[in-house]
Amino acid sequence: ARVLSAYACYDPETGYCQGMNFVLGFLLLVSGGNEVETFWMFVSFVKSHKYFISGLFAKELPLLGFICFVTNKLFEKTL
């Protein structure tokens, strides 16, 4: 909860969005519970053009629609 609050203060334009807790929870596990390290890893993921997860948390969730589209196409191709 502290890492989520810190991120919401760090990036008030994005703030807190549903789903961030799952990503941050995983990062906390990976970092051994180090909240400072987790915070900066999350900031790096969100701001990185390589991972582009900011689109999952931006207004109107632009990346979510794309992920759903790609997933549907993969299911169609596989099935």
Backbone as JSON Lines, residues from 0, in Angstrom:
{"i":0,"aa":"A","n":[0.82,-1.19,0.0],"ca":[0.0,0.0,0.0],"c":[0.87,1.26,0.0]}
{"i":1,"aa":"R","n":[2.01,1.21,0.67],"ca":[2.87,2.39,0.71],"c":[3.49,2.66,-0.66]}
{"i":2,"aa":"V","n":[3.84,1.61,-1.37],"ca":[4.43,1.8,-2.69],"c":[3.38,2.37,-3.65]}
{"i":3,"aa":"L","n":[2.16,1.89,-3.56],"ca":[1.08,2.43,-4.4],"c":[0.82,3.9,-4.1]}
{"i":4,"aa":"S","n":[0.8,4.24,-2.83],"ca":[0.59,5.64,-2.43],"c":[1.73,6.51,-2.92]}
{"i":5,"aa":"A","n":[2.95,6.0,-2.79],"ca":[4.12,6.76,-3.24],"c":[4.06,6.99,-4.74]}
{"i":6,"aa":"Y","n":[3.66,5.96,-5.48],"ca":[3.59,6.12,-6.94],"c":[2.5,7.12,-7.32]}
{"i":7,"aa":"A","n":[1.37,7.06,-6.65],"ca":[0.28,8.0,-6.95],"c":[0.73,9.44,-6.7]}
{"i":8,"aa":"C","n":[1.55,9.66,-5.7],"ca":[2.1,11.0,-5.44],"c":[3.17,11.36,-6.47]}
{"i":9,"aa":"Y","n":[3.97,10.39,-6.87],"ca":[5.05,10.6,-7.83],"c":[4.49,10.95,-9.21]}
{"i":10,"aa":"D","n":[3.41,10.3,-9.61],"ca":[2.82,10.51,-10.93],"c":[1.32,10.82,-10.77]}
{"i":11,"aa":"P","n":[1.0,12.05,-10.34],"ca":[-0.41,12.37,-10.08],"c":[-1.3,12.32,-11.32]}
{"i":12,"aa":"E","n":[-0.72,12.46,-12.5],"ca":[-1.53,12.39,-13.72],"c":[-2.13,10.99,-13.89]}
{"i":13,"aa":"T","n":[-1.34,9.97,-13.58],"ca":[-1.82,8.59,-13.65],"c":[-2.48,8.19,-12.35]}
{"i":14,"aa":"G","n":[-1.86,8.54,-11.23],"ca":[-2.41,8.2,-9.92],"c":[-2.4,6.7,-9.69]}
{"i":15,"aa":"Y","n":[-3.44,6.21,-9.03],"ca":[-3.57,4.78,-8.78],"c":[-4.62,4.21,-9.71]}
{"i":16,"aa":"C","n":[-4.33,3.06,-10.31],"ca":[-5.28,2.36,-11.17],"c":[-5.38,0.91,-10.73]}
{"i":17,"aa":"Q","n":[-6.54,0.33,-10.93],"ca":[-6.7,-1.08,-10.62],"c":[-5.71,-1.89,-11.45]}
{"i":18,"aa":"G","n":[-5.15,-2.88,-10.84],"ca":[-4.19,-3.73,-11.52],"c":[-2.76,-3.41,-11.15]}
{"i":19,"aa":"M","n":[-2.5,-2.18,-10.73],"ca":[-1.15,-1.83,-10.31],"c":[-0.72,-2.69,-9.13]}
{"i":20,"aa":"N","n":[-1.67,-3.03,-8.27],"ca":[-1.34,-3.8,-7.08],"c":[-0.77,-5.17,-7.42]}
{"i":21,"aa":"F","n":[-1.24,-5.78,-8.5],"ca":[-0.73,-7.09,-8.9],"c":[0.72,-6.99,-9.38]}
{"i":22,"aa":"V","n":[1.0,-5.97,-10.18],"ca":[2.36,-5.77,-10.68],"c":[3.29,-5.44,-9.52]}
{"i":23,"aa":"L","n":[2.86,-4.52,-8.66],"ca":[3.7,-4.14,-7.52],"c":[3.86,-5.29,-6.54]}
{"i":24,"aa":"G","n":[2.83,-6.08,-6.35],"ca":[2.94,-7.24,-5.46],"c":[3.99,-8.22,-5.96]}
{"i":25,"aa":"F","n":[4.0,-8.47,-7.27],"ca":[5.0,-9.36,-7.85],"c":[6.4,-8.76,-7.69]}
{"i":26,"aa":"L","n":[6.52,-7.46,-7.96],"ca":[7.83,-6.81,-7.82],"c":[8.31,-6.84,-6.37]}
{"i":27,"aa":"L","n":[7.4,-6.71,-5.43],"ca":[7.78,-6.81,-4.02],"c":[8.32,-8.2,-3.7]}
{"i":28,"aa":"L","n":[7.69,-9.22,-4.26],"ca":[8.19,-10.58,-4.05],"c":[9.58,-10.76,-4.63]}
{"i":29,"aa":"V","n":[9.77,-10.27,-5.84],"ca":[11.05,-10.4,-6.53],"c":[12.15,-9.64,-5.78]}
{"i":30,"aa":"S","n":[11.81,-8.49,-5.22],"ca":[12.82,-7.67,-4.55],"c":[13.03,-8.07,-3.09]}
{"i":31,"aa":"G","n":[12.34,-9.11,-2.65],"ca":[12.49,-9.53,-1.26],"c":[11.83,-8.58,-0.27]}
{"i":32,"aa":"G","n":[10.84,-7.83,-0.74],"ca":[10.11,-6.92,0.13],"c":[10.71,-5.52,0.23]}
{"i":33,"aa":"N","n":[11.7,-5.23,-0.59],"ca":[12.34,-3.92,-0.57],"c":[11.43,-2.91,-1.28]}
{"i":34,"aa":"E","n":[10.77,-2.06,-0.51],"ca":[9.78,-1.15,-1.08],"c":[10.41,-0.07,-1.95]}
{"i":35,"aa":"V","n":[11.58,0.41,-1.59],"ca":[12.24,1.46,-2.38],"c":[12.64,0.89,-3.74]}
{"i":36,"aa":"E","n":[13.24,-0.29,-3.73],"ca":[13.63,-0.94,-4.98],"c":[12.4,-1.23,-5.84]}
{"i":37,"aa":"T","n":[11.34,-1.7,-5.21],"ca":[10.09,-1.99,-5.93],"c":[9.52,-0.74,-6.57]}
{"i":38,"aa":"F","n":[9.51,0.36,-5.83],"ca":[9.0,1.62,-6.35],"c":[9.75,2.01,-7.62]}
{"i":39,"aa":"W","n":[11.08,1.98,-7.57],"ca":[11.87,2.42,-8.73],"c":[11.8,1.43,-9.89]}
{"i":40,"aa":"M","n":[11.65,0.13,-9.59],"ca":[11.44,-0.83,-10.68],"c":[10.12,-0.53,-11.39]}
{"i":41,"aa":"F","n":[9.08,-0.25,-10.6],"ca":[7.77,0.04,-11.18],"c":[7.83,1.31,-12.02]}
{"i":42,"aa":"V","n":[8.48,2.35,-11.5],"ca":[8.63,3.59,-12.26],"c":[9.34,3.3,-13.58]}
{"i":43,"aa":"S","n":[10.38,2.48,-13.53],"ca":[11.13,2.14,-14.74],"c":[10.26,1.42,-15.75]}
{"i":44,"aa":"F","n":[9.45,0.47,-15.29],"ca":[8.55,-0.25,-16.19],"c":[7.51,0.67,-16.81]}
{"i":45,"aa":"V","n":[6.94,1.53,-16.01],"ca":[5.88,2.41,-16.5],"c":[6.43,3.44,-17.49]}
{"i":46,"aa":"K","n":[7.59,3.99,-17.21],"ca":[8.15,5.04,-18.05],"c":[8.91,4.51,-19.26]}
{"i":47,"aa":"S","n":[9.25,3.22,-19.26],"ca":[10.06,2.64,-20.33],"c":[9.26,2.5,-21.63]}
{"i":48,"aa":"H","n":[9.89,2.87,-22.73],"ca":[9.26,2.67,-24.04],"c":[9.39,1.22,-24.48]}
{"i":49,"aa":"K","n":[10.28,0.49,-23.84],"ca":[10.46,-0.92,-24.17],"c":[9.28,-1.75,-23.66]}
{"i":50,"aa":"Y","n":[8.83,-1.48,-22.44],"ca":[7.75,-2.27,-21.83],"c":[6.39,-1.62,-22.02]}
{"i":51,"aa":"F","n":[6.34,-0.32,-22.05],"ca":[5.14,0.47,-22.35],"c":[3.9,0.06,-21.54]}
{"i":52,"aa":"I","n":[4.09,-0.3,-20.29],"ca":[2.9,-0.65,-19.51],"c":[2.12,0.58,-19.06]}
{"i":53,"aa":"S","n":[2.66,1.77,-19.32],"ca":[1.91,2.98,-18.97],"c":[0.57,3.0,-19.69]}
{"i":54,"aa":"G","n":[0.5,2.38,-20.86],"ca":[-0.75,2.32,-21.61],"c":[-1.83,1.5,-20.92]}
{"i":55,"aa":"L","n":[-1.42,0.66,-19.97],"ca":[-2.41,-0.09,-19.18],"c":[-3.05,0.78,-18.11]}
{"i":56,"aa":"F","n":[-2.37,1.85,-17.74],"ca":[-2.85,2.68,-16.63],"c":[-3.26,4.09,-17.06]}
{"i":57,"aa":"A","n":[-3.08,4.43,-18.31],"ca":[-3.46,5.76,-18.8],"c":[-4.98,5.84,-18.95]}
{"i":58,"aa":"K","n":[-5.47,7.05,-19.07],"ca":[-6.91,7.24,-19.25],"c":[-7.38,6.47,-20.47]}
{"i":59,"aa":"E","n":[-8.51,5.84,-20.33],"ca":[-9.16,5.04,-21.37],"c":[-8.38,3.77,-21.73]}
{"i":60,"aa":"L","n":[-7.34,3.43,-20.99],"ca":[-6.61,2.16,-21.1],"c":[-6.28,1.78,-22.55]}
{"i":61,"aa":"P","n":[-5.52,2.6,-23.27],"ca":[-5.28,2.32,-24.69],"c":[-4.56,1.0,-24.95]}
{"i":62,"aa":"L","n":[-3.67,0.59,-24.09],"ca":[-2.94,-0.65,-24.33],"c":[-3.8,-1.88,-24.07]}
{"i":63,"aa":"L","n":[-4.76,-1.75,-23.18],"ca":[-5.62,-2.89,-22.85],"c":[-6.41,-3.35,-24.08]}
{"i":64,"aa":"G","n":[-6.93,-2.42,-24.84],"ca":[-7.66,-2.78,-26.06],"c":[-6.77,-3.51,-27.05]}
{"i":65,"aa":"F","n":[-5.55,-3.06,-27.18],"ca":[-4.6,-3.7,-28.08],"c":[-4.27,-5.12,-27.6]}
{"i":66,"aa":"I","n":[-4.04,-5.28,-26.31],"ca":[-3.73,-6.6,-25.75],"c":[-4.91,-7.56,-25.97]}
{"i":67,"aa":"C","n":[-6.12,-7.08,-25.77],"ca":[-7.3,-7.93,-26.0],"c":[-7.4,-8.32,-27.47]}
{"i":68,"aa":"F","n":[-7.14,-7.4,-28.37],"ca":[-7.18,-7.68,-29.8],"c":[-6.17,-8.76,-30.17]}
{"i":69,"aa":"V","n":[-4.92,-8.58,-29.71],"ca":[-3.86,-9.55,-30.02],"c":[-4.19,-10.92,-29.42]}
{"i":70,"aa":"T","n":[-4.69,-10.93,-28.19],"ca":[-5.05,-12.19,-27.54],"c":[-6.14,-12.91,-28.32]}
{"i":71,"aa":"N","n":[-7.16,-12.19,-28.74],"ca":[-8.23,-12.79,-29.54],"c":[-7.69,-13.37,-30.84]}
{"i":72,"aa":"K","n":[-6.8,-12.65,-31.51],"ca":[-6.23,-13.14,-32.77],"c":[-5.4,-14.4,-32.53]}
{"i":73,"aa":"L","n":[-4.65,-14.44,-31.44],"ca":[-3.86,-15.62,-31.11],"c":[-4.76,-16.83,-30.82]}
{"i":74,"aa":"F","n":[-5.85,-16.58,-30.11],"ca":[-6.8,-17.68,-29.84],"c":[-7.43,-18.18,-31.13]}
{"i":75,"aa":"E","n":[-7.83,-17.26,-31.99],"ca":[-8.41,-17.67,-33.27],"c":[-7.44,-18.51,-34.08]}
{"i":76,"aa":"K","n":[-6.2,-18.08,-34.1],"ca":[-5.19,-18.8,-34.88],"c":[-4.9,-20.17,-34.26]}
{"i":77,"aa":"T","n":[-4.86,-20.23,-32.93],"ca":[-4.53,-21.47,-32.24],"c":[-5.69,-22.48,-32.3]}
{"i":78,"aa":"L","n":[-6.9,-21.98,-32.15],"ca":[-8.06,-22.87,-32.15],"c":[-8.51,-23.17,-33.55]}
